[in-house]
Amino acid sequence: LPSHQQLFNKSSSTQGISLNLDANSRSLHLEVGAPSVSAAADGSTDLVDDNWHFLAATIGNGALGAYIDGQREGSGSYPGSPDFSSDVATAPVGLGDVLHYIN
């Protein structure tokens, strides 16, 4: 079984960001990566509870934040600032899994 279910993805072949549902804890997993740097932030709320949830992520000033229903639940550090201005900016947005993209 996969370790996570992808909810949102915006990435190129070298860098990107994704929000995932962790298969074991059933909580939010935020991941950011570039060629030599990666970071993650994890929530703690069980998202598989038959309720709608508002999910958000922030990246900036060397920090990551994972938010569920307006509350910060996870954080991580990211050295420097991710550069999403080049190939990631033109990459499609993936929703649900890698087969469903929005340009």
Secondary structure, DSSP 8 states (H G I E B T S, - for coil): --SEEEEEEEE-SS-EEEEEEETTT-SEEEEEE-SS-EEEEE--S---SSS---EEEEEETTEEEEEETTEEEEEEE-SS----SSTTTTS-EEESSTT-EE-
